[in-house]
Amino acid sequence: SKGGYDHFMLKEIHEQPTAIKDTLLRRLDENGKIKLDDIKLTKEDLEKISKVYIVACGTAYNAGLVGRYAIEKFAQIPVEPDIASEFRYREPFIDQNTLLIVISQSGETLDTLAAIREAKRKGARILSVTNVVGSSVARESDDVFYTWAGPEIAVASTKAYTTQMTALYMIALDLALTKGTITEEFYFDMIEKMKELPAKVEKILENYEDIKQVAKEIKDKHSAFYLGRGLDYQTAMEGALKLKEISYIHTEAFAAGELKHGTIALIEEGTPVIAIASQERLYEKMLSNIQEVKARGAYVIAIANENRKEIEAQADRVIYVPEVDDILAPVLTAVPTQLIAYYTSLIKGNDVDKPRNLAKSVTVE
Ligand code: F6R
């Protein structure tokens, strides 16, 4: 049942604090350390790994892009993310020293399964992140990390995405500690910061009135853009996917630094640009990009940290998220993008939970 919500999507958006908390806390032992019961990678196994691929489709792929940052930063292993339907046909280099991390909410996506089989045949070790116990992906993997999102019914994925990112941070921290590329102090500090995420998500959920306004402003537009740098670019990709998927507004995500290499030509008077500016490290650069699109007539909706009130002077509208480490910000910035998509779809009178032409689980090619 929808538990008092109008749609499964809204219910699932609101379940995120609990889903993130469950995914995290159920895997901490009495010493507060991450215990990955179904992951048996030893220090020796890890030392052999020279290449990591992260392979998935759609939203799960977008979570993988965030996972890449965490694994490269913490565990210092090069990671290549790829879309399953591309990976399986492009003859990627795979050997016994390859680790394939697969992400799939349903655990039944055909292209993702085919990627597993292909990589396995070539000797790779398979670690999967999935939400469904006993799913095909789980059964065919060497190691499994189950997200504790609970059943996701709405076609547009929300709580699966934020718990997938949570899982990937935990995997990255665990790999890094095992490899010795981070200190115990850093490790425990990150876990403490992750424990604060559910309350921070809760705070964003309370602020939906501003987002309803955004939905009203963009509902009749034919196109919209999401901009971001670094991890905000990954969130931009997911935000754009969500908005197209259920509002049917053509939305594109751009790496903000790429604008002047072509795409800024698309900006017209009143074009909505949702600019994500959560990365403190890249904040000044992002502000310049906001000014560039603003000068060409864009209607700018910024998603920024609540300590950055000065952004109100640059953007037409600002949606704030609580302060957090740059690396964890995607879990927070995802939430306003989900709500923007939800309310835009709702106001347009679309079937929010069952958008046209789509199925929840893609078991065909
Ligand atoms: C978008 C969405 C899809 C799925 C994709 C992969 O909101 O839900 O893009 O993320 O079809 O599905 P799973 O994770 O089940 O493999």
Residues whose N, C-alpha, C, O or C-beta is under 5 A from the ligand:
A	BS01	F6R	C57 G58 T59 A60 I103 S104 Q105 S106 G107 T109 V155 A156 S157 K360 V362
